[in-house]
């Protein structure tokens, strides 16, 4: 994520970069030392998308300040 945004790793925390998903469970997070997008929680497809063939988890990347 840091590389895709053109930011250095310290800027991720300085700019308040965070991942937000719908609902209470946050399935994704940013790894602080690498800037990679990682799973923060076990994702159970059968629980989330029982009868849906195509399962999609949406998330937003929030960056404070101007890009």
Backbone bond lengths (Angstrom), bond angles and torsions (degrees), N, CA, C in turn:
res aa  C-N    CA-C-N  psi(-1)  N-CA   C-N-CA  omega(-1)  CA-C   N-CA-C  phi
1 X - - - 1.452 - - 1.522 109.41 -
2 X 1.334 116.61 -44.30 1.464 119.88 179.71 1.526 109.91 -58.38
3 X 1.309 116.78 -45.68 1.466 121.54 -179.44 1.532 110.65 -63.46
4 X 1.324 117.53 -44.89 1.462 121.63 -179.72 1.524 112.13 -62.53
5 X 1.333 116.86 -33.18 1.465 121.12 179.81 1.527 112.44 -86.06
6 X 1.324 116.29 -10.55 1.452 119.91 -177.62 1.517 112.56 73.10
7 X 1.342 116.61 31.92 1.460 122.38 -179.31 1.525 109.95 -111.08
8 X 1.309 116.23 150.96 1.457 121.56 171.35 1.527 107.64 -82.24
9 X 1.326 117.45 156.26 1.468 120.80 -176.78 1.529 114.04 -54.07
10 X 1.336 120.35 -44.86 1.471 118.30 179.90 1.528 113.00 -61.16
11 X 1.320 117.30 -26.64 1.463 120.93 -179.60 1.521 112.23 -67.93
12 X 1.332 118.18 -25.06 1.470 120.45 179.68 1.522 110.39 -58.55
13 X 1.315 116.91 -47.97 1.462 118.83 179.73 1.531 110.95 -77.78
14 X 1.329 117.88 -36.05 1.467 120.91 178.71 1.522 111.85 -61.23
15 X 1.330 116.63 -36.15 1.461 121.64 -177.59 1.518 112.64 -92.15
16 X 1.328 117.76 1.89 1.464 120.99 178.65 1.513 112.94 66.89
17 X 1.327 117.61 32.99 1.469 121.25 -179.53 1.524 108.89 -67.47
18 X 1.342 115.59 130.23 1.462 120.23 178.69 1.525 110.20 -151.76
19 X 1.305 114.54 159.59 1.464 122.94 179.00 1.523 107.89 -104.82
20 X 1.332 117.19 132.51 1.457 121.88 179.87 1.527 108.52 -126.84
21 X 1.335 115.91 131.34 1.459 121.12 174.96 1.520 109.13 -118.26
22 X 1.330 115.78 160.97 1.457 120.30 178.54 1.525 109.43 -68.86
23 X 1.305 116.72 149.36 1.456 120.88 177.03 1.510 112.22 85.11
24 X 1.311 114.74 -174.82 1.462 121.08 -176.07 1.521 113.38 -80.42
25 X 1.310 116.91 -34.88 1.458 120.76 -175.66 1.516 110.68 -82.37
26 X 1.310 116.50 125.99 1.453 121.92 176.34 1.530 107.51 -97.82
27 X 1.332 116.09 106.94 1.464 120.78 -175.38 1.519 113.11 -83.64
28 X 1.321 117.67 -18.55 1.459 120.93 -175.71 1.519 110.74 -125.15
29 X 1.333 115.41 154.34 1.464 121.84 177.84 1.517 108.35 -150.14
30 X 1.318 115.87 166.63 1.457 121.33 173.54 1.516 108.10 -99.60
31 X 1.314 116.23 130.55 1.460 120.84 176.26 1.521 107.50 -75.98
32 X 1.327 117.02 119.68 1.457 122.37 -172.80 1.513 115.15 -62.42
33 X 1.327 118.38 -32.28 1.464 120.73 -176.52 1.522 113.73 -88.13
34 X 1.342 117.13 -21.84 1.464 119.84 -176.76 1.521 113.59 -115.81
35 X 1.329 117.20 -22.69 1.456 120.38 -175.69 1.514 113.37 79.36
36 X 1.335 117.15 10.35 1.463 121.80 -179.93 1.524 111.15 -81.54
37 X 1.319 115.81 150.38 1.453 122.21 172.26 1.525 107.05 -82.47
38 X 1.329 116.89 124.84 1.464 121.44 -177.48 1.525 109.86 -129.80
39 X 1.326 115.95 162.18 1.467 119.40 173.94 1.519 107.85 -80.07
40 X 1.310 116.07 132.18 1.462 121.91 -178.29 1.514 111.49 -98.96
41 X 1.308 115.53 -13.34 1.461 121.74 -173.68 1.520 107.05 -146.40
42 X 1.313 116.90 150.19 1.464 120.87 174.97 1.526 108.42 -63.01
43 X 1.328 116.34 133.44 1.463 121.01 -179.05 1.524 108.60 -107.76
44 X 1.326 115.81 116.18 1.457 122.78 -179.28 1.525 108.33 -104.03
45 X 1.332 116.38 101.61 1.462 121.16 -176.70 1.528 112.33 -59.57
46 X 1.312 117.33 -40.82 1.464 120.31 -178.86 1.525 111.41 -63.64
47 X 1.307 117.37 -34.21 1.457 120.54 179.49 1.529 111.09 -75.09
48 X 1.312 117.32 -39.29 1.464 121.50 -176.51 1.528 113.46 -79.01
49 X 1.311 117.39 -39.19 1.475 121.33 -171.44 1.525 110.00 -132.72
50 X 1.285 115.76 60.07 1.472 120.98 -173.23 1.522 114.41 -48.43
51 X 1.312 116.72 -57.16 1.460 119.94 -173.19 1.520 113.14 -110.27
52 X 1.312 117.14 14.78 1.458 121.25 -177.56 1.518 109.01 -103.74
53 X 1.337 116.42 128.59 1.461 120.11 -178.71 1.524 111.74 -69.33
54 X 1.331 116.45 -43.04 1.457 121.18 -178.80 1.529 109.01 -102.66
55 X 1.322 116.55 111.25 1.463 121.98 -176.35 1.535 109.32 -100.08
56 X 1.323 117.03 122.92 1.463 121.70 -177.76 1.523 109.65 -127.59
57 X 1.317 116.38 128.98 1.459 122.00 172.93 1.514 107.34 -108.68
58 X 1.303 116.52 120.60 1.460 120.58 -179.18 1.521 109.94 -97.24
59 X 1.325 114.60 143.80 1.454 119.85 175.82 1.521 108.61 -145.08
60 X 1.313 115.46 159.51 1.454 121.35 178.80 1.517 108.73 -121.12
61 X 1.310 115.49 145.79 1.451 121.85 174.73 1.521 107.21 -103.74
62 X 1.317 116.40 120.15 1.459 122.23 -179.30 1.522 109.01 -102.70
63 X 1.339 116.84 126.30 1.457 122.27 176.77 1.514 107.32 -127.16
64 X 1.321 116.69 122.72 1.452 120.57 179.79 1.535 110.01 -81.41
65 X 1.309 116.49 144.70 1.469 121.46 -179.73 1.509 111.42 87.30
66 X 1.299 115.88 179.67 1.465 121.57 -177.63 1.520 111.31 -84.69
67 X 1.322 114.65 147.57 1.463 121.14 176.22 1.504 109.43 -104.14
